[in-house]
Amino acid sequence: MPENAYVVRTFPNSVEAEFARSILDANGIASMVLKDDAGGMLPFLGVLHPARVVVRQKDVDSAVRLLDAVAATDPKSPPPLLN
């Protein structure tokens, strides 16, 4: 992991982590998903090593606010965008 990358959220599987990453990327926040599931061969390792979404230090506050806003919205409404 790059030294200036910070974990903003953990998820039990890579699908949820990739969804969060796509929301961040759509809002101009560069992010990565880090996971340790033996290249997808052992997905149950997510119980021990959850998928982590990481962003640059300068984007931590914006990423956390955006992911919190998405988690608080109605699933039927479109995701909020940061202004």
N, CA, C and O atoms as a GROMACS GRO file, in nm:
protein
  332
    1MET      N    1   0.085  -0.118   0.000
    1MET     CA    2   0.000   0.000   0.000
    1MET      C    3   0.089   0.123   0.000
    1MET      O    4   0.187   0.129   0.075
    2PRO      N    5   0.057   0.221  -0.083
    2PRO     CA    6   0.136   0.344  -0.082
    2PRO      C    7   0.133   0.409   0.056
    2PRO      O    8   0.035   0.398   0.129
    3GLU      N    9   0.240   0.477   0.090
    3GLU     CA   10   0.251   0.532   0.225
    3GLU      C   11   0.151   0.643   0.253
    3GLU      O   12   0.121   0.671   0.369
    4ASN      N   13   0.098   0.708   0.150
    4ASN     CA   14   0.001   0.815   0.174
    4ASN      C   15  -0.142   0.771   0.145
    4ASN      O   16  -0.229   0.855   0.124
    5ALA      N   17  -0.169   0.641   0.144
    5ALA     CA   18  -0.304   0.588   0.123
    5ALA      C   19  -0.365   0.553   0.259
    5ALA      O   20  -0.299   0.495   0.345
    6TYR      N   21  -0.491   0.590   0.276
    6TYR     CA   22  -0.560   0.567   0.403
    6TYR      C   23  -0.688   0.488   0.381
    6TYR      O   24  -0.761   0.513   0.285
    7VAL      N   25  -0.714   0.394   0.469
    7VAL     CA   26  -0.836   0.314   0.461
    7VAL      C   27  -0.953   0.400   0.508
    7VAL      O   28  -0.952   0.453   0.619
    8VAL      N   29  -1.055   0.413   0.422
    8VAL     CA   30  -1.173   0.490   0.458
    8VAL      C   31  -1.292   0.400   0.490
    8VAL      O   32  -1.387   0.445   0.554
    9ARG      N   33  -1.288   0.276   0.446
    9ARG     CA   34  -1.399   0.184   0.472
    9ARG      C   35  -1.353   0.041   0.450
    9ARG      O   36  -1.267   0.016   0.365
   10THR      N   37  -1.408  -0.052   0.525
   10THR     CA   38  -1.385  -0.195   0.500
   10THR      C   39  -1.519  -0.260   0.468
   10THR      O   40  -1.624  -0.216   0.514
   11PHE      N   41  -1.512  -0.367   0.388
   11PHE     CA   42  -1.632  -0.438   0.344
   11PHE      C   43  -1.608  -0.588   0.352
   11PHE      O   44  -1.495  -0.634   0.336
   12PRO      N   45  -1.715  -0.666   0.376
   12PRO     CA   46  -1.698  -0.810   0.389
   12PRO      C   47  -1.669  -0.881   0.257
   12PRO      O   48  -1.625  -0.996   0.256
   13ASN      N   49  -1.692  -0.813   0.144
   13ASN     CA   50  -1.663  -0.875   0.015
   13ASN      C   51  -1.620  -0.768  -0.085
   13ASN      O   52  -1.642  -0.649  -0.064
   14SER      N   53  -1.559  -0.814  -0.194
   14SER     CA   54  -1.505  -0.720  -0.292
   14SER      C   55  -1.614  -0.653  -0.375
   14SER      O   56  -1.590  -0.545  -0.429
   15VAL      N   57  -1.731  -0.713  -0.387
   15VAL     CA   58  -1.840  -0.652  -0.464
   15VAL      C   59  -1.881  -0.519  -0.400
   15VAL      O   60  -1.892  -0.418  -0.469
   16GLU      N   61  -1.902  -0.520  -0.270
   16GLU     CA   62  -1.940  -0.397  -0.199
   16GLU      C   63  -1.826  -0.294  -0.204
   16GLU      O   64  -1.850  -0.174  -0.218
   17ALA      N   65  -1.704  -0.342  -0.191
   17ALA     CA   66  -1.588  -0.252  -0.195
   17ALA      C   67  -1.575  -0.187  -0.333
   17ALA      O   68  -1.545  -0.068  -0.343
   18GLU      N   69  -1.596  -0.264  -0.438
   18GLU     CA   70  -1.588  -0.209  -0.574
   18GLU      C   71  -1.700  -0.110  -0.600
   18GLU      O   72  -1.681  -0.012  -0.672
   19PHE      N   73  -1.817  -0.134  -0.542
   19PHE     CA   74  -1.927  -0.040  -0.554
   19PHE      C   75  -1.889   0.094  -0.490
   19PHE      O   76  -1.910   0.200  -0.549
   20ALA      N   77  -1.832   0.088  -0.371
   20ALA     CA   78  -1.788   0.211  -0.303
   20ALA      C   79  -1.679   0.281  -0.383
   20ALA      O   80  -1.679   0.403  -0.395
   21ARG      N   81  -1.587   0.203  -0.438
   21ARG     CA   82  -1.480   0.262  -0.519
   21ARG      C   83  -1.537   0.332  -0.641
   21ARG      O   84  -1.489   0.439  -0.679
   22SER      N   85  -1.638   0.272  -0.704
   22SER     CA   86  -1.696   0.334  -0.823
   22SER      C   87  -1.766   0.466  -0.788
   22SER      O   88  -1.764   0.560  -0.867
   23ILE      N   89  -1.828   0.473  -0.671
   23ILE     CA   90  -1.890   0.598  -0.627
   23ILE      C   91  -1.784   0.706  -0.606
   23ILE      O   92  -1.802   0.820  -0.647
   24LEU      N   93  -1.675   0.669  -0.543
   24LEU     CA   94  -1.567   0.765  -0.522
   24LEU      C   95  -1.509   0.810  -0.654
   24LEU      O   96  -1.488   0.930  -0.676
   25ASP      N   97  -1.482   0.716  -0.743
   25ASP     CA   98  -1.425   0.751  -0.873
   25ASP      C   99  -1.518   0.841  -0.954
   25ASP      O  100  -1.472   0.932  -1.022
   26ALA      N  101  -1.649   0.816  -0.946
   26ALA     CA  102  -1.747   0.900  -1.018
   26ALA      C  103  -1.748   1.043  -0.967
   26ALA      O  104  -1.792   1.134  -1.038
   27ASN      N  105  -1.700   1.062  -0.846
   27ASN     CA  106  -1.695   1.195  -0.786
   27ASN      C  107  -1.554   1.253  -0.787
   27ASN      O  108  -1.525   1.349  -0.715
   28GLY      N  109  -1.467   1.196  -0.868
   28GLY     CA  110  -1.333   1.250  -0.884
   28GLY      C  111  -1.236   1.219  -0.773
   28GLY      O  112  -1.133   1.286  -0.760
   29ILE      N  113  -1.265   1.119  -0.691
   29ILE     CA  114  -1.176   1.080  -0.582
   29ILE      C  115  -1.108   0.949  -0.621
   29ILE      O  116  -1.173   0.844  -0.629
   30ALA      N  117  -0.978   0.955  -0.645
   30ALA     CA  118  -0.903   0.835  -0.682
   30ALA      C  119  -0.901   0.739  -0.564
   30ALA      O  120  -0.876   0.779  -0.450
   31SER      N  121  -0.926   0.612  -0.591
   31SER     CA  122  -0.929   0.513  -0.483
   31SER      C  123  -0.887   0.376  -0.535
   31SER      O  124  -0.882   0.353  -0.656
   32MET      N  125  -0.858   0.287  -0.443
   32MET     CA  126  -0.821   0.150  -0.475
   32MET      C  127  -0.890   0.056  -0.377
   32MET      O  128  -0.925   0.096  -0.266
   33VAL      N  129  -0.908  -0.068  -0.420
   33VAL     CA  130  -0.959  -0.173  -0.332
   33VAL      C  131  -0.843  -0.267  -0.304
   33VAL      O  132  -0.780  -0.319  -0.396
   34LEU      N  133  -0.816  -0.289  -0.176
   34LEU     CA  134  -0.714  -0.385  -0.135
   34LEU      C  135  -0.786  -0.504  -0.072
   34LEU      O  136  -0.868  -0.488   0.018
   35LYS      N  137  -0.754  -0.623  -0.121
   35LYS     CA  138  -0.817  -0.743  -0.067
   35LYS      C  139  -0.717  -0.857  -0.066
   35LYS      O  140  -0.623  -0.860  -0.146
   36ASP      N  141  -0.737  -0.948   0.025
   36ASP     CA  142  -0.650  -1.064   0.036
   36ASP      C  143  -0.736  -1.189   0.034
   36ASP      O  144  -0.770  -1.245   0.138
   37ASP      N  145  -0.771  -1.232  -0.089
   37ASP     CA  146  -0.853  -1.353  -0.102
   37ASP      C  147  -0.789  -1.453  -0.198
   37ASP      O  148  -0.859  -1.528  -0.267
   38ALA      N  149  -0.657  -1.452  -0.201
   38ALA     CA  150  -0.580  -1.544  -0.286
   38ALA      C  151  -0.621  -1.530  -0.433
   38ALA      O  152  -0.640  -1.630  -0.503
   39GLY      N  153  -0.632  -1.408  -0.477
   39GLY     CA  154  -0.667  -1.383  -0.616
   39GLY      C  155  -0.808  -1.427  -0.652
   39GLY      O  156  -0.836  -1.459  -0.767
   40GLY      N  157  -0.898  -1.429  -0.554
   40GLY     CA  158  -1.036  -1.469  -0.577
   40GLY      C  159  -1.061  -1.618  -0.559
   40GLY      O  160  -1.176  -1.662  -0.567
   41MET      N  161  -0.954  -1.696  -0.536
   41MET     CA  162  -0.971  -1.841  -0.521
   41MET      C  163  -1.026  -1.879  -0.384
   41MET      O  164  -1.085  -1.986  -0.369
   42LEU      N  165  -1.006  -1.793  -0.285
   42LEU     CA  166  -1.052  -1.822  -0.149
   42LEU      C  167  -1.134  -1.705  -0.096
   42LEU      O  168  -1.089  -1.633  -0.007
   43PRO      N  169  -1.255  -1.685  -0.150
   43PRO     CA  170  -1.334  -1.567  -0.110
   43PRO      C  171  -1.373  -1.564   0.038
   43PRO      O  172  -1.402  -1.457   0.091
   44PHE      N  173  -1.373  -1.678   0.103
   44PHE     CA  174  -1.409  -1.682   0.246
   44PHE      C  175  -1.305  -1.611   0.332
   44PHE      O  176  -1.330  -1.585   0.450
   45LEU      N  177  -1.188  -1.581   0.276
   45LEU     CA  178  -1.087  -1.508   0.354
   45LEU      C  179  -1.131  -1.367   0.386
   45LEU      O  180  -1.070  -1.300   0.470
   46GLY      N  181  -1.238  -1.320   0.320
   46GLY     CA  182  -1.292  -1.189   0.351
   46GLY      C  183  -1.339  -1.177   0.495
   46GLY      O  184  -1.347  -1.067   0.549
   47VAL      N  185  -1.370  -1.288   0.557
   47VAL     CA  186  -1.410  -1.288   0.698
   47VAL      C  187  -1.292  -1.245   0.785
   47VAL      O  188  -1.308  -1.170   0.881
   48LEU      N  189  -1.174  -1.295   0.750
   48LEU     CA  190  -1.054  -1.262   0.827
   48LEU      C  191  -0.986  -1.133   0.779
   48LEU      O  192  -0.930  -1.058   0.858
   49HIS      N  193  -0.993  -1.110   0.648
   49HIS     CA  194  -0.925  -0.994   0.587
   49HIS      C  195  -1.025  -0.922   0.498
   49HIS      O  196  -1.031  -0.950   0.378
   50PRO      N  197  -1.104  -0.831   0.553
   50PRO     CA  198  -1.205  -0.764   0.472
   50PRO      C  199  -1.142  -0.680   0.361
   50PRO      O  200  -1.027  -0.637   0.371
   51ALA      N  201  -1.219  -0.657   0.256
   51ALA     CA  202  -1.174  -0.569   0.147
   51ALA      C  203  -1.170  -0.427   0.200
   51ALA      O  204  -1.260  -0.383   0.271
   52ARG      N  205  -1.063  -0.354   0.165
   52ARG     CA  206  -1.045  -0.218   0.215
   52ARG      C  207  -1.043  -0.120   0.099
   52ARG      O  208  -0.978  -0.145  -0.003
   53VAL      N  209  -1.114  -0.011   0.115
   53VAL     CA  210  -1.110   0.097   0.017
   53VAL      C  211  -1.016   0.202   0.070
   53VAL      O  212  -1.033   0.252   0.182
   54VAL      N  213  -0.916   0.237  -0.010
   54VAL     CA  214  -0.817   0.336   0.033
   54VAL      C  215  -0.816   0.455  -0.062
   54VAL      O  216  -0.843   0.441  -0.181
   55VAL      N  217  -0.786   0.572  -0.007
   55VAL     CA  218  -0.775   0.696  -0.084
   55VAL      C  219  -0.650   0.770  -0.039
   55VAL      O  220  -0.589   0.737   0.062
   56ARG      N  221  -0.615   0.873  -0.116
   56ARG     CA  222  -0.502   0.958  -0.077
   56ARG      C  223  -0.538   1.039   0.046
   56ARG      O  224  -0.655   1.064   0.074
   57GLN      N  225  -0.437   1.079   0.120
   57GLN     CA  226  -0.458   1.154   0.244
   57GLN      C  227  -0.543   1.278   0.223
   57GLN      O  228  -0.630   1.307   0.305
   58LYS      N  229  -0.520   1.350   0.114
   58LYS     CA  230  -0.594   1.475   0.090
   58LYS      C  231  -0.742   1.451   0.062
   58LYS      O  232  -0.822   1.544   0.072
   59ASP      N  233  -0.780   1.328   0.027
   59ASP     CA  234  -0.919   1.297  -0.007
   59ASP      C  235  -0.996   1.224   0.104
   59ASP      O  236  -1.112   1.189   0.085
   60VAL      N  237  -0.932   1.201   0.217
   60VAL     CA  238  -0.996   1.122   0.323
   60VAL      C  239  -1.128   1.183   0.368
   60VAL      O  240  -1.229   1.113   0.372
   61ASP      N  241  -1.130   1.311   0.402
   61ASP     CA  242  -1.252   1.373   0.454
   61ASP      C  243  -1.365   1.369   0.351
   61ASP      O  244  -1.478   1.334   0.385
   62SER      N  245  -1.335   1.403   0.227
   62SER     CA  246  -1.438   1.401   0.122
   62SER      C  247  -1.490   1.259   0.099
   62SER      O  248  -1.610   1.240   0.083
   63ALA      N  249  -1.401   1.161   0.098
   63ALA     CA  250  -1.442   1.022   0.075
   63ALA      C  251  -1.532   0.971   0.186
   63ALA      O  252  -1.633   0.906   0.160
   64VAL      N  253  -1.496   1.000   0.309
   64VAL     CA  254  -1.577   0.955   0.423
   64VAL      C  255  -1.714   1.022   0.420
   64VAL      O  256  -1.816   0.956   0.442
   65ARG      N  257  -1.718   1.152   0.393
   65ARG     CA  258  -1.847   1.222   0.384
   65ARG      C  259  -1.934   1.165   0.274
   65ARG      O  260  -2.054   1.143   0.294
   66LEU      N  261  -1.876   1.140   0.159
   66LEU     CA  262  -1.952   1.086   0.045
   66LEU      C  263  -2.004   0.946   0.075
   66LEU      O  264  -2.121   0.918   0.050
   67LEU      N  265  -1.920   0.859   0.127
   67LEU     CA  266  -1.964   0.723   0.158
   67LEU      C  267  -2.068   0.722   0.269
   67LEU      O  268  -2.160   0.639   0.267
   68ASP      N  269  -2.056   0.812   0.366
   68ASP     CA  270  -2.158   0.823   0.471
   68ASP      C  271  -2.291   0.869   0.412
   68ASP      O  272  -2.397   0.819   0.450
   69ALA      N  273  -2.285   0.965   0.318
   69ALA     CA  274  -2.408   1.015   0.254
   69ALA      C  275  -2.475   0.907   0.172
   69ALA      O  276  -2.598   0.896   0.173
   70VAL      N  277  -2.397   0.828   0.103
   70VAL     CA  278  -2.454   0.718   0.022
   70VAL      C  279  -2.518   0.614   0.114
   70VAL      O  280  -2.626   0.563   0.082
   71ALA      N  281  -2.455   0.583   0.224
   71ALA     CA  282  -2.510   0.483   0.317
   71ALA      C  283  -2.640   0.529   0.380
   71ALA      O  284  -2.723   0.447   0.419
   72ALA      N  285  -2.659   0.662   0.390
   72ALA     CA  286  -2.778   0.716   0.456
   72ALA      C  287  -2.894   0.741   0.360
   72ALA      O  288  -3.001   0.782   0.403
   73THR      N  289  -2.873   0.717   0.229
   73THR     CA  290  -2.979   0.746   0.132
   73THR      C  291  -3.069   0.626   0.109
   73THR      O  292  -3.036   0.513   0.143
   74ASP      N  293  -3.183   0.654   0.052
   74ASP     CA  294  -3.278   0.552   0.013
   74ASP      C  295  -3.219   0.475  -0.105
   74ASP      O  296  -3.174   0.537  -0.202
   75PRO      N  297  -3.216   0.341  -0.099
   75PRO     CA  298  -3.156   0.263  -0.207
   75PRO      C  299  -3.222   0.286  -0.344
   75PRO      O  300  -3.161   0.257  -0.447
   76LYS      N  301  -3.344   0.336  -0.346
   76LYS     CA  302  -3.413   0.357  -0.473
   76LYS      C  303  -3.380   0.491  -0.536
   76LYS      O  304  -3.414   0.515  -0.653
   77SER      N  305  -3.316   0.580  -0.462
   77SER     CA  306  -3.283   0.712  -0.516
   77SER      C  307  -3.141   0.710  -0.575
   77SER      O  308  -3.060   0.625  -0.537
   78PRO      N  309  -3.110   0.801  -0.666
   78PRO     CA  310  -2.975   0.805  -0.721
   78PRO      C  311  -2.875   0.846  -0.614
   78PRO      O  312  -2.911   0.918  -0.521
   79PRO      N  313  -2.750   0.801  -0.624
   79PRO     CA  314  -2.650   0.836  -0.522
   79PRO      C  315  -2.619   0.984  -0.523
   79PRO      O  316  -2.619   1.046  -0.629
   80PRO      N  317  -2.591   1.042  -0.405
   80PRO     CA  318  -2.559   1.185  -0.398
   80PRO      C  319  -2.422   1.212  -0.457
   80PRO      O  320  -2.335   1.125  -0.460
   81LEU      N  321  -2.404   1.334  -0.504
   81LEU     CA  322  -2.274   1.377  -0.556
   81LEU      C  323  -2.222   1.487  -0.467
   81LEU      O  324  -2.299   1.568  -0.414
   82LEU      N  325  -2.091   1.491  -0.450
   82LEU     CA  326  -2.028   1.597  -0.372
   82LEU      C  327  -2.022   1.723  -0.457
   82LEU      O  328  -1.996   1.716  -0.577
   83ASN      N  329  -2.047   1.835  -0.397
   83ASN     CA  330  -2.035   1.963  -0.469
   83ASN      C  331  -1.914   2.036  -0.421
   83ASN      O  332  -1.886   2.146  -0.469
   0.00000   0.00000   0.00000
